[in-house]
Amino acid sequence: MKRILNKIDKPLLFITILCLVFGIMMVGSASSLKAYMARSDSFFYFKRQLFFIGIGLISSVIVLKTPIRKWKNLIYLAVLGVIGTLVYVLLKGQTSNGVNGWLFIGGFGIQPSEFAKTILILFLAIIFEKLIKVRNLSNVAKVLPFVVPIIFIFLVFEQPDFGTMMILLGITAVIFFMVPYDGKTKFIMITFTIISVLLLALVMVVTGRGLTKSQMSRFNYKNPCTRYRETTGYQVCNGYIAINSGGLFGSGIGNSKQKYLYLPEAHTDFIFAIIIEETGLVAGAIIILAYFIIIWRILMIGKKSYNLQGTIICYGVATYIALHVMINLGGVLGLIPLTGVPLPFYSYGGSFMINLLICLAFVQRVSVENKTFEQKHLVR
Protein backbone atom coordinates (compact mmCIF):
# COMPACT_ATOMS: atom_id res chain seq x y z
CA MET A 1 0.00 0.00 0.00
CA LYS A 2 2.91 2.34 0.72
CA ARG A 3 4.17 2.01 -2.87
CA ILE A 4 0.69 2.82 -4.14
CA LEU A 5 0.42 5.92 -1.95
CA ASN A 6 3.75 7.15 -3.30
CA LYS A 7 2.35 7.07 -6.84
CA ILE A 8 -0.99 8.78 -6.31
CA ASP A 9 -1.53 12.42 -7.25
CA LYS A 10 -0.73 14.33 -4.02
CA PRO A 11 -2.35 17.70 -4.93
CA LEU A 12 -5.60 15.93 -5.87
CA LEU A 13 -5.53 13.91 -2.63
CA PHE A 14 -4.81 16.98 -0.50
CA ILE A 15 -7.59 19.13 -1.95
CA THR A 16 -10.02 16.18 -1.80
CA ILE A 17 -9.37 15.82 1.94
CA LEU A 18 -9.85 19.56 2.50
CA CYS A 19 -13.17 19.52 0.63
CA LEU A 20 -14.38 16.47 2.55
CA VAL A 21 -13.52 18.01 5.94
CA PHE A 22 -15.17 21.35 5.15
CA GLY A 23 -18.10 19.56 3.52
CA ILE A 24 -18.88 17.36 6.53
CA MET A 25 -18.63 20.42 8.79
CA MET A 26 -21.15 22.31 6.64
CA VAL A 27 -23.52 19.32 6.46
CA GLY A 28 -23.52 19.26 10.26
CA SER A 29 -24.28 22.98 10.46
CA ALA A 30 -26.92 23.08 7.69
CA SER A 31 -28.80 20.01 8.95
CA SER A 32 -28.70 20.63 12.71
CA LEU A 33 -32.22 22.04 13.14
CA LYS A 34 -33.90 19.58 10.78
CA ALA A 35 -32.06 16.69 12.45
CA TYR A 36 -33.16 17.83 15.92
CA MET A 37 -36.80 18.28 14.90
CA ALA A 38 -37.03 15.02 12.94
CA ARG A 39 -34.72 12.77 14.99
CA SER A 40 -34.13 14.61 18.30
CA ASP A 41 -30.44 14.48 17.48
CA SER A 42 -28.77 17.60 16.03
CA PHE A 43 -25.87 15.49 14.70
CA PHE A 44 -28.01 12.80 13.00
CA TYR A 45 -27.19 13.76 9.40
CA PHE A 46 -23.62 14.67 10.34
CA LYS A 47 -23.01 11.16 11.71
CA ARG A 48 -24.67 9.51 8.74
CA GLN A 49 -22.54 11.54 6.32
CA LEU A 50 -19.43 10.47 8.25
CA PHE A 51 -20.60 6.87 7.85
CA PHE A 52 -21.06 7.34 4.09
CA ILE A 53 -17.58 8.86 3.79
CA GLY A 54 -16.19 5.89 5.74
CA ILE A 55 -17.82 3.43 3.31
CA GLY A 56 -16.52 5.47 0.40
CA LEU A 57 -12.96 5.49 1.77
CA ILE A 58 -12.99 1.72 2.35
CA SER A 59 -14.25 1.23 -1.22
CA SER A 60 -11.53 3.62 -2.44
CA VAL A 61 -8.78 1.56 -0.81
CA ILE A 62 -10.08 -1.55 -2.60
CA VAL A 63 -10.10 0.32 -5.93
CA LEU A 64 -6.58 1.69 -5.36
CA LYS A 65 -5.17 -1.76 -4.63
CA THR A 66 -6.86 -3.44 -7.62
CA PRO A 67 -5.37 -3.08 -11.13
CA ILE A 68 -7.95 -1.78 -13.62
CA ARG A 69 -7.47 -4.84 -15.85
CA LYS A 70 -9.01 -7.01 -13.09
CA TRP A 71 -12.30 -5.12 -13.40
CA LYS A 72 -12.70 -6.25 -17.02
CA ASN A 73 -14.36 -9.53 -16.10
CA LEU A 74 -16.76 -7.85 -13.67
CA ILE A 75 -17.82 -4.85 -15.72
CA TYR A 76 -20.35 -6.76 -17.84
CA LEU A 77 -21.99 -8.19 -14.71
CA ALA A 78 -22.01 -4.68 -13.23
CA VAL A 79 -23.76 -3.31 -16.34
CA LEU A 80 -26.42 -6.04 -16.13
CA GLY A 81 -26.75 -5.39 -12.40
CA VAL A 82 -27.33 -1.66 -12.92
CA ILE A 83 -29.89 -2.27 -15.69
CA GLY A 84 -31.70 -4.84 -13.54
CA THR A 85 -31.72 -2.52 -10.51
CA LEU A 86 -32.95 0.45 -12.54
CA VAL A 87 -35.79 -1.66 -13.94
CA TYR A 88 -36.62 -2.89 -10.42
CA VAL A 89 -36.86 0.63 -8.93
CA LEU A 90 -39.13 1.66 -11.80
CA LEU A 91 -41.48 -1.20 -10.97
CA LYS A 92 -41.19 -1.43 -7.18
CA GLY A 93 -38.94 1.41 -6.05
CA GLN A 94 -39.99 4.19 -3.71
CA THR A 95 -40.49 7.82 -4.64
CA SER A 96 -38.43 10.61 -3.09
CA ASN A 97 -38.61 14.26 -4.25
CA GLY A 98 -40.68 13.21 -7.24
CA VAL A 99 -38.18 10.60 -8.47
CA ASN A 100 -39.16 6.93 -8.49
CA GLY A 101 -35.58 5.69 -8.30
CA TRP A 102 -34.88 4.73 -4.70
CA LEU A 103 -34.38 1.55 -2.72
CA PHE A 104 -34.71 1.80 1.05
CA ILE A 105 -32.84 -0.85 3.01
CA GLY A 106 -32.53 -0.69 6.80
CA GLY A 107 -33.35 3.00 6.92
CA PHE A 108 -30.82 3.90 4.21
CA GLY A 109 -31.85 5.13 0.78
CA ILE A 110 -29.88 3.81 -2.19
CA GLN A 111 -30.09 5.51 -5.60
CA PRO A 112 -28.88 3.05 -8.28
CA SER A 113 -28.69 5.77 -10.94
CA GLU A 114 -25.73 7.32 -9.06
CA PHE A 115 -23.68 4.14 -9.48
CA ALA A 116 -24.77 3.95 -13.14
CA LYS A 117 -22.46 6.93 -13.81
CA THR A 118 -19.35 5.11 -12.58
CA ILE A 119 -20.28 1.84 -14.25
CA LEU A 120 -20.89 3.71 -17.53
CA ILE A 121 -17.44 5.36 -17.42
CA LEU A 122 -15.67 2.08 -16.63
CA PHE A 123 -17.62 0.11 -19.22
CA LEU A 124 -16.86 2.54 -22.05
CA ALA A 125 -13.21 2.82 -20.98
CA ILE A 126 -12.66 -0.94 -20.92
CA ILE A 127 -14.66 -1.75 -24.06
CA PHE A 128 -13.03 0.93 -26.22
CA GLU A 129 -9.56 -0.07 -25.05
CA LYS A 130 -10.34 -3.47 -26.60
CA LEU A 131 -12.09 -2.24 -29.74
CA ILE A 132 -9.37 0.16 -30.92
CA LYS A 133 -6.98 -2.81 -31.12
CA VAL A 134 -9.26 -4.71 -33.50
CA ARG A 135 -8.54 -4.24 -37.18
CA ASN A 136 -11.29 -3.86 -39.79
CA LEU A 137 -13.94 -3.26 -37.17
CA SER A 138 -17.44 -2.97 -38.64
CA ASN A 139 -19.56 0.14 -38.11
CA VAL A 140 -22.10 -1.94 -36.19
CA ALA A 141 -19.42 -3.08 -33.74
CA LYS A 142 -18.27 0.52 -33.32
CA VAL A 143 -21.78 1.71 -32.46
CA LEU A 144 -22.75 -1.25 -30.25
CA PRO A 145 -21.07 -0.03 -26.99
CA PHE A 146 -23.30 3.07 -27.02
CA VAL A 147 -26.39 0.88 -26.62
CA VAL A 148 -25.54 0.61 -22.89
CA PRO A 149 -25.65 4.37 -22.17
CA ILE A 150 -28.86 4.64 -24.23
CA ILE A 151 -30.47 2.00 -21.99
CA PHE A 152 -29.21 3.75 -18.83
CA ILE A 153 -30.47 7.14 -20.05
CA PHE A 154 -33.89 5.77 -21.02
CA LEU A 155 -34.41 4.04 -17.64
CA VAL A 156 -33.36 7.17 -15.73
CA PHE A 157 -35.62 9.31 -17.93
CA GLU A 158 -38.55 7.08 -16.94
CA GLN A 159 -38.01 7.74 -13.20
CA PRO A 160 -37.94 10.73 -14.12
CA ASP A 161 -34.57 12.07 -12.95
CA PHE A 162 -33.63 14.73 -15.49
CA GLY A 163 -30.49 15.89 -13.68
CA THR A 164 -28.94 12.42 -13.68
CA MET A 165 -30.11 11.87 -17.26
CA MET A 166 -28.27 15.03 -18.39
CA ILE A 167 -25.11 13.93 -16.59
CA LEU A 168 -25.22 10.49 -18.24
CA LEU A 169 -25.73 12.20 -21.61
CA GLY A 170 -22.81 14.55 -20.96
CA ILE A 171 -20.44 11.75 -19.96
CA THR A 172 -21.43 9.71 -23.03
CA ALA A 173 -20.97 12.71 -25.36
CA VAL A 174 -17.48 13.53 -24.03
CA ILE A 175 -16.32 9.92 -24.33
CA PHE A 176 -17.88 9.66 -27.80
CA PHE A 177 -15.77 12.55 -29.09
CA MET A 178 -12.66 11.11 -27.42
CA VAL A 179 -12.85 7.75 -29.15
CA PRO A 180 -10.49 7.73 -32.18
CA TYR A 181 -13.08 6.76 -34.79
CA ASP A 182 -13.00 8.14 -38.31
CA GLY A 183 -15.20 11.09 -39.32
CA LYS A 184 -17.62 8.95 -41.34
CA THR A 185 -18.37 6.65 -38.40
CA LYS A 186 -18.93 9.59 -36.06
CA PHE A 187 -21.24 11.24 -38.59
CA ILE A 188 -23.32 8.04 -38.78
CA MET A 189 -23.50 7.84 -34.98
CA ILE A 190 -24.49 11.50 -34.58
CA THR A 191 -27.19 11.08 -37.23
CA PHE A 192 -28.47 7.94 -35.48
CA THR A 193 -28.62 9.83 -32.16
CA ILE A 194 -30.52 12.78 -33.63
CA ILE A 195 -33.04 10.49 -35.33
CA SER A 196 -33.52 8.55 -32.06
CA VAL A 197 -34.19 11.76 -30.10
CA LEU A 198 -36.67 13.01 -32.72
CA LEU A 199 -38.49 9.64 -32.73
CA LEU A 200 -38.69 9.70 -28.92
CA ALA A 201 -40.13 13.22 -29.01
CA LEU A 202 -42.67 12.13 -31.67
CA VAL A 203 -43.73 9.12 -29.60
CA MET A 204 -44.21 11.35 -26.54
CA VAL A 205 -46.39 13.76 -28.53
CA VAL A 206 -48.49 11.03 -30.21
CA THR A 207 -49.01 8.96 -27.04
CA GLY A 208 -49.43 11.97 -24.77
CA ARG A 209 -46.65 10.75 -22.51
CA GLY A 210 -44.96 14.10 -22.10
CA LEU A 211 -43.89 15.93 -18.99
CA THR A 212 -46.36 16.25 -16.13
CA LYS A 213 -47.42 19.66 -14.83
CA SER A 214 -45.07 19.37 -11.85
CA GLN A 215 -42.18 18.49 -14.16
CA MET A 216 -43.03 21.34 -16.53
CA SER A 217 -43.03 23.77 -13.59
CA ARG A 218 -39.29 23.17 -13.22
CA PHE A 219 -38.74 25.08 -16.44
CA ASN A 220 -40.43 28.15 -14.94
CA TYR A 221 -37.27 29.10 -13.07
CA LYS A 222 -36.79 32.80 -13.81
CA ASN A 223 -37.58 35.56 -11.29
CA PRO A 224 -38.15 33.07 -8.42
CA CYS A 225 -39.03 35.72 -5.82
CA THR A 226 -42.06 36.79 -7.89
CA ARG A 227 -43.30 33.18 -7.61
CA TYR A 228 -42.50 32.82 -3.91
CA ARG A 229 -45.41 30.49 -3.11
CA GLU A 230 -44.47 27.98 -5.80
CA THR A 231 -42.13 25.12 -4.91
CA THR A 232 -39.25 26.11 -7.18
CA GLY A 233 -39.73 29.84 -6.62
CA TYR A 234 -39.83 29.41 -2.83
CA GLN A 235 -36.60 27.44 -2.61
CA VAL A 236 -34.55 29.54 -5.05
CA CYS A 237 -35.79 32.82 -3.56
CA ASN A 238 -34.77 31.73 -0.05
CA GLY A 239 -31.45 30.64 -1.52
CA TYR A 240 -31.00 34.19 -2.83
CA ILE A 241 -31.80 35.55 0.62
CA ALA A 242 -29.17 33.27 2.20
CA ILE A 243 -26.51 34.27 -0.35
CA ASN A 244 -27.34 37.96 0.04
CA SER A 245 -27.19 37.70 3.84
CA GLY A 246 -23.72 36.18 3.81
CA GLY A 247 -21.85 39.15 2.39
CA LEU A 248 -18.11 38.76 1.90
CA PHE A 249 -17.27 36.82 5.05
CA GLY A 250 -20.57 35.35 6.25
CA SER A 251 -22.44 35.39 9.54
CA GLY A 252 -20.32 32.62 11.07
CA ILE A 253 -20.58 28.84 10.98
CA GLY A 254 -23.80 27.73 12.66
CA ASN A 255 -25.43 31.16 12.39
CA SER A 256 -27.52 30.64 9.25
CA LYS A 257 -31.11 31.83 9.51
CA GLN A 258 -32.35 30.27 6.28
CA LYS A 259 -31.69 26.74 7.55
CA TYR A 260 -34.50 27.30 10.05
CA LEU A 261 -36.88 25.53 7.69
CA TYR A 262 -36.93 28.38 5.15
CA LEU A 263 -34.84 26.17 2.86
CA PRO A 264 -36.37 22.65 2.87
CA GLU A 265 -33.22 21.10 1.34
CA ALA A 266 -30.63 23.17 3.22
CA HIS A 267 -28.19 20.26 3.70
CA THR A 268 -28.64 18.71 0.24
CA ASP A 269 -29.46 20.65 -2.94
CA PHE A 270 -29.12 24.14 -1.41
CA ILE A 271 -26.10 23.66 0.82
CA PHE A 272 -24.06 26.12 -1.28
CA ALA A 273 -26.49 28.90 -0.27
CA ILE A 274 -26.00 28.02 3.41
CA ILE A 275 -22.22 27.94 2.93
CA ILE A 276 -22.30 31.46 1.50
CA GLU A 277 -24.60 32.67 4.28
CA GLU A 278 -22.32 31.31 7.02
CA THR A 279 -18.85 31.71 5.49
CA GLY A 280 -19.34 34.39 2.84
CA LEU A 281 -18.69 34.95 -0.85
CA VAL A 282 -14.94 34.62 -0.30
CA ALA A 283 -15.39 31.01 0.85
CA GLY A 284 -17.75 30.39 -2.08
CA ALA A 285 -15.12 31.66 -4.52
CA ILE A 286 -12.49 29.38 -2.89
CA ILE A 287 -14.83 26.39 -3.28
CA ILE A 288 -15.32 27.12 -6.99
CA LEU A 289 -11.54 27.56 -7.41
CA ALA A 290 -11.04 24.21 -5.67
CA TYR A 291 -13.36 22.56 -8.20
CA PHE A 292 -11.31 24.01 -11.06
CA ILE A 293 -8.12 22.62 -9.51
CA ILE A 294 -9.67 19.17 -8.94
CA ILE A 295 -10.95 18.95 -12.51
CA TRP A 296 -7.62 20.25 -13.88
CA ARG A 297 -5.62 17.65 -11.92
CA ILE A 298 -7.91 14.86 -13.14
CA LEU A 299 -7.57 16.01 -16.76
CA MET A 300 -3.75 16.15 -16.40
CA ILE A 301 -3.69 12.57 -15.11
CA GLY A 302 -5.85 11.51 -18.06
CA LYS A 303 -3.66 13.39 -20.53
CA LYS A 304 -0.55 11.57 -19.23
CA SER A 305 -2.23 8.16 -19.39
CA TYR A 306 -0.34 5.64 -21.49
CA ASN A 307 -3.56 4.09 -22.82
CA LEU A 308 -7.04 5.14 -23.96
CA GLN A 309 -8.63 3.34 -21.03
CA GLY A 310 -7.02 5.60 -18.43
CA THR A 311 -7.77 8.72 -20.47
CA ILE A 312 -11.47 7.84 -20.76
CA ILE A 313 -11.75 7.14 -17.03
CA CYS A 314 -10.20 10.50 -16.11
CA TYR A 315 -12.08 12.56 -18.69
CA GLY A 316 -15.32 10.79 -17.76
CA VAL A 317 -14.86 11.51 -14.04
CA ALA A 318 -13.88 15.15 -14.75
CA THR A 319 -17.07 15.54 -16.81
CA TYR A 320 -19.11 13.88 -14.05
CA ILE A 321 -17.86 16.31 -11.39
CA ALA A 322 -18.04 19.38 -13.65
CA LEU A 323 -21.65 18.66 -14.65
CA HIS A 324 -22.71 18.12 -11.03
CA VAL A 325 -21.20 21.47 -10.06
CA MET A 326 -22.70 23.36 -13.01
CA ILE A 327 -26.18 21.84 -12.70
CA ASN A 328 -26.34 22.27 -8.91
CA LEU A 329 -25.05 25.86 -8.86
CA GLY A 330 -27.09 26.72 -11.94
CA GLY A 331 -30.26 25.61 -10.14
CA VAL A 332 -29.37 27.35 -6.87
CA LEU A 333 -28.57 30.61 -8.68
CA GLY A 334 -31.73 30.41 -10.81
CA LEU A 335 -29.85 30.09 -14.09
CA ILE A 336 -31.38 26.70 -14.99
CA PRO A 337 -34.31 24.62 -13.67
CA LEU A 338 -33.89 22.80 -10.35
CA THR A 339 -33.10 19.12 -10.86
CA GLY A 340 -32.05 17.87 -7.42
CA VAL A 341 -28.43 17.24 -8.41
CA PRO A 342 -26.10 17.23 -5.35
CA LEU A 343 -23.00 19.43 -5.01
CA PRO A 344 -19.78 17.32 -4.91
CA PHE A 345 -18.20 16.97 -1.42
CA TYR A 346 -20.81 19.20 0.24
CA SER A 347 -24.34 17.92 -0.29
CA TYR A 348 -25.64 15.28 2.11
CA GLY A 349 -26.23 11.91 0.45
CA GLY A 350 -24.95 8.37 0.72
CA SER A 351 -25.11 7.02 -2.82
CA PHE A 352 -23.56 10.15 -4.28
CA MET A 353 -20.76 10.49 -1.71
CA ILE A 354 -19.73 6.83 -1.96
CA ASN A 355 -19.84 6.95 -5.74
CA LEU A 356 -17.85 10.20 -5.89
CA LEU A 357 -15.05 8.76 -3.74
CA ILE A 358 -14.95 5.59 -5.84
CA CYS A 359 -14.63 7.70 -9.01
CA LEU A 360 -11.74 9.69 -7.53
CA ALA A 361 -10.10 6.41 -6.46
CA PHE A 362 -10.23 5.16 -10.06
CA VAL A 363 -8.56 8.39 -11.17
CA GLN A 364 -5.84 7.85 -8.56
CA ARG A 365 -5.48 4.25 -9.75
CA VAL A 366 -4.85 5.58 -13.26
CA SER A 367 -2.16 7.83 -11.77
CA VAL A 368 -0.58 4.82 -10.04
CA GLU A 369 -0.55 2.75 -13.23
CA ASN A 370 0.83 5.67 -15.25
CA LYS A 371 3.81 6.03 -12.91
CA THR A 372 4.33 2.25 -12.77
CA PHE A 373 4.41 2.17 -16.57
CA GLU A 374 6.90 5.07 -16.69
CA GLN A 375 9.21 3.38 -14.17
CA LYS A 376 9.24 0.12 -16.12
CA HIS A 377 10.16 1.90 -19.35
CA LEU A 378 12.87 3.95 -17.61
CA VAL A 379 14.42 0.73 -16.28
CA ARG A 380 14.43 -0.76 -19.79
DATAKA-V751568 format. One line per field, one symbol per residue. ss: DSSP state (H for helix, E for strand, - for the rest). phi: phi as a letter, one per 20 degrees, with the letter a starting at -180 (. if undefined). A space follows every 50 residues. Layout:
BEGIN
ss: ???
phi: ???
END
This chain:
BEGIN
ss: -HHHHHH--HHHHHHHHHHHHHHHHHHHHHHHHHHHHHH----HHHHHHH HHHHHHHHHHHHHHH--HHHHHHHHHHHHHHHHHHHHHHHHH-EEE--EE EEEEE--EEE-HHHHHHHHHHHHHHHHHHHH-------HHHHHH-HHHHH HHHHHHH----HHHHHHHHHHHHHHHHH----HHHHHHHHHHHHHHHHHH HHHHHHH-----HHHHHHH----HHHH---HHHHHHHHHHHHHHHH---- --------------------HHHHHHHHHHHHHHHHHHHHHHHHHHHHHH HHH----HHHHHHHHHHHHHHHHHHHHHHHHH-----------------H HHHHHHHHHHHHHHHHHHHHHHHHHHHHH-
phi: .fffffdfffgfffffffffffffffffffdgfffffeclbfdgffffff fffgffffffffffedgfffeffeffffffffffffffffecfdeblnde bcddclndeddgffffffffffffffffffffeeelffffffeggfffff fgffffgffecfffgffffffffffgfeffefgffffffffgffffffff ffffffemeeffffffffeedelffecgeegfffffffffffffffmfcm eofndfefffmfdfdfecfdffffgffecnfffffffffffgfgffffff fffefebfgfffgffffffgffffffffffffemecffcmefegmdffrf gfffffffgfffffffffffffffffffff
END
